[in-house]
């Protein structure tokens, strides 16, 4: 009996995910039966919290991972690149995903589908992404607040920038990458829409703060409190994030019409 159990245990494909976004792709694709380990930050869907945790994203326990006997350890690059030598030294096979944009997310779903011999999740996600192409464009400059102290926002050629474009808006900043931004700079840019995507900033209070209350976003009631995870995790919920941002844009357009 023990031998049969051991044979089943070892013949069943076993995956350990070292990133919440990868965990979300696995569940979205209906492949969670293969998931035997993830991180303490893998909290969606709710079932993911019940999986054995191997630590955090930066310093997971290699010993705990080895005890789970995974066929593959899944991680994202370049953020987790430094973990590769440690995993290789421990004799662990890895699969990496680059999740800088929508296409990368899609390719990650394909890679996971390929090793599990089930690419239905990839096909479903591809169709979901294609459905976003029909969203109309609005001449609205959008600025995201991603952290409070210091204030960080998303510039051009970022994952958030792609969400803005697909939702039908324009990024309010001209610089590339994620950078700090001052309140004075935000006031100078004067965005049409402000999206607060960090848990420690209250949108209503921020809207009424000195300087910000003079922006078009505040005056037109276009400052929105957004759930941070769906806008900052490059996984399948980016579809939900894009549709939600599009709703913000449409709601703001209606407010503008009222104020004319």
C-alpha positions in Angstrom: 0.0 0.0 0.0 2.8 2.4 0.9 4.6 1.6 -2.3 1.4 2.3 -4.4 0.9 5.6 -2.5 4.6 6.6 -3.2 4.3 5.7 -6.9 1.1 7.9 -7.2 2.8 10.7 -5.2 5.8 10.8 -7.5 3.9 10.2 -10.8 1.5 13.1 -10.3 2.9 16.3 -11.7 3.9 18.6 -8.8 4.3 22.4 -9.0 5.6 25.0 -6.6 4.7 28.6 -7.4 7.0 31.4 -6.0 4.8 34.3 -7.2 1.1 35.2 -6.5 0.6 36.1 -10.2 1.7 32.6 -11.3 -0.5 31.0 -8.6 -3.5 33.0 -10.0 -2.7 31.7 -13.6 -2.7 28.2 -12.3 -6.1 28.5 -10.7 -7.5 30.5 -13.6 -6.4 27.6 -15.9 -8.0 25.0 -13.6 -4.7 23.4 -12.9 -4.6 23.7 -9.1 -4.6 20.0 -8.6 -0.9 20.1 -9.6 0.0 22.9 -7.1 1.7 21.6 -3.9 3.4 24.8 -2.7 3.2 28.6 -2.9 4.2 31.7 -1.0 2.7 33.6 1.9 1.6 36.3 -0.5 -0.5 33.9 -2.6 -3.9 34.9 -1.3 -6.2 34.6 -4.4 -8.3 32.7 -4.8 -9.1 31.9 -1.2 -8.2 28.3 -1.8 -4.6 29.3 -2.5 -4.2 30.2 1.2 -4.6 26.5 2.1 -1.6 25.3 0.0 1.7 24.7 1.8 3.7 27.9 2.0 7.4 27.9 1.3 8.1 31.4 2.4 8.1 34.8 0.7 9.0 35.9 -2.9 12.6 37.0 -2.1 13.8 34.3 0.3 11.8 31.1 0.1 12.8 28.1 2.1 14.7 25.8 -0.3 14.5 23.0 2.2 10.7 23.2 2.4 10.5 23.3 -1.4 12.6 20.1 -1.7 10.4 18.3 0.8 7.4 18.9 -1.6 9.3 17.0 -4.4 8.2 19.4 -7.2 8.7 18.6 -10.8 8.9 22.4 -11.5 9.4 25.5 -9.4 7.8 28.4 -11.1 9.1 31.9 -10.7 9.2 35.3 -12.4 12.2 37.0 -13.9 14.0 39.3 -13.7 12.6 39.9 -10.1 13.5 36.4 -8.8 16.5 35.8 -11.1 18.9 35.6 -8.1 17.0 32.5 -6.8 17.8 30.4 -9.9 21.4 29.4 -8.8 20.1 28.3 -5.4 17.3 26.2 -6.9 19.7 24.7 -9.4 22.2 23.8 -6.7 19.4 22.0 -4.8 18.6 20.0 -7.9 15.3 21.7 -8.5 14.0 22.1 -12.0 12.6 25.6 -12.8 10.2 27.3 -15.2 10.5 31.1 -15.5 8.0 33.7 -16.6 8.6 37.3 -17.6 5.4 39.2 -16.7 6.1 42.8 -17.9 3.1 43.0 -20.1 -0.1 41.3 -21.3 1.8 39.2 -23.9 4.1 38.0 -21.2 1.2 36.9 -19.0 -0.3 35.0 -22.0 3.0 33.3 -22.7 3.3 32.3 -19.0 -0.2 30.7 -19.2 1.0 28.8 -22.3 4.2 27.6 -20.6 2.2 26.3 -17.7 -0.3 24.7 -20.0 2.5 23.0 -22.0 4.1 21.3 -19.0 0.6 20.2 -17.7 -0.5 19.1 -21.2 -3.6 21.4 -20.8 -3.5 24.7 -22.7 -7.2 25.4 -22.3 -6.4 28.2 -19.7 -4.1 29.8 -22.2 -6.9 29.7 -24.9 -9.4 31.2 -22.5 -7.1 34.0 -21.4 -6.2 34.8 -25.0 -9.9 35.3 -25.8 -10.4 37.4 -22.7 -7.5 39.7 -23.7 -8.8 40.0 -27.3 -12.2 41.1 -25.9 -10.6 44.2 -24.5 -9.6 45.4 -27.9 -13.2 46.6 -28.5 -13.2 49.1 -25.7 -13.6 52.7 -26.9 -10.9 55.3 -26.4 -11.4 58.5 -24.4 -9.2 61.6 -24.2 -8.6 61.2 -20.5 -5.2 61.5 -18.8 -4.9 59.0 -16.0 -2.4 59.0 -13.1 -2.0 56.0 -10.7 -0.9 56.4 -7.1 0.8 53.1 -6.1 2.3 54.1 -2.8 2.1 56.9 -0.3 5.5 57.7 1.3 7.1 58.3 -1.1 4.4 58.7 -3.8 5.1 56.3 -6.7 3.3 56.2 -10.0 3.5 54.2 -13.2 5.1 55.7 -16.3 5.2 54.7 -19.9 6.1 51.1 -20.9 4.9 49.6 -17.7 2.3 46.9 -16.9 0.0 49.6 -15.5 0.5 51.8 -18.6 -0.7 48.9 -20.8 -3.9 48.6 -18.6 -4.5 52.4 -19.1 -4.2 52.1 -22.8 -6.4 49.0 -23.1 -9.0 50.6 -20.9 -9.2 53.5 -23.3 -7.2 56.2 -21.5 -3.9 57.9 -21.7 -1.1 57.9 -19.2 -0.8 61.4 -17.6 3.0 61.1 -17.2 5.6 61.1 -20.0 8.5 59.3 -18.2 9.2 55.6 -18.4 9.1 53.0 -15.6 7.8 53.3 -12.0 9.1 56.5 -10.4 8.5 58.8 -7.4 6.4 61.9 -8.0 5.7 64.9 -5.9 2.3 66.4 -5.0 3.5 69.6 -6.8 4.2 67.6 -10.0 0.8 65.9 -9.8 -0.9 69.3 -9.5 1.2 70.6 -12.5 0.2 67.6 -14.6 -3.4 68.1 -13.7 -4.8 64.6 -14.5 -8.4 64.0 -15.5 -8.5 60.9 -13.4 -6.6 59.8 -10.3 -6.6 56.1 -9.4 -5.5 55.3 -5.8 -4.2 51.7 -6.0 -2.5 51.4 -2.6 -4.2 50.3 0.7 -2.8 53.1 2.9 -4.2 56.0 0.9 -7.8 57.1 1.3 -9.1 58.4 -2.0 -11.6 60.9 -0.4 -8.9 62.4 1.9 -6.4 62.5 -0.9 -8.9 64.3 -3.2 -9.4 67.0 -0.5 -5.6 67.5 0.2 -3.9 70.8 -0.5 -3.2 71.2 -4.2 -4.9 68.0 -5.3 -8.3 69.5 -4.7 -7.5 72.0 -7.5 -6.9 69.3 -10.1 -9.5 68.4 -12.8 -9.7 64.9 -11.2 -10.8 66.2 -7.8 -13.1 69.0 -9.2 -14.9 66.5 -11.4 -15.2 63.8 -8.8 -12.8 61.5 -10.7 -10.6 60.2 -7.9 -11.2 56.5 -7.5 -10.2 54.0 -4.8 -9.1 50.8 -6.6 -8.3 47.3 -5.3 -4.5 47.3 -5.4 -3.9 43.6 -6.3 -5.7 43.5 -9.6 -3.8 46.5 -10.9 -0.3 45.4 -9.6 -0.3 41.7 -10.1 0.4 40.7 -13.7 -2.0 37.7 -13.8 -5.4 36.9 -15.4 -7.3 39.4 -13.2 -5.8 42.2 -15.4 -8.9 41.7 -17.5 -11.0 42.7 -14.5 -8.6 45.6 -13.8 -8.9 46.9 -17.3 -12.7 46.7 -17.3 -12.9 48.4 -13.9 -10.6 51.2 -15.1 -12.8 51.6 -18.2 -15.8 52.0 -15.9 -13.9 54.7 -14.0 -13.3 56.5 -17.3 -16.9 56.3 -18.4 -18.1 57.4 -14.9 -15.8 60.4 -15.1 -17.0 61.3 -18.6 -20.6 61.4 -17.2 -19.5 63.6 -14.3 -17.9 66.0 -16.9 -21.1 66.1 -18.8 -23.0 67.0 -15.6 -20.6 69.8 -14.8 -20.8 71.5 -18.2 
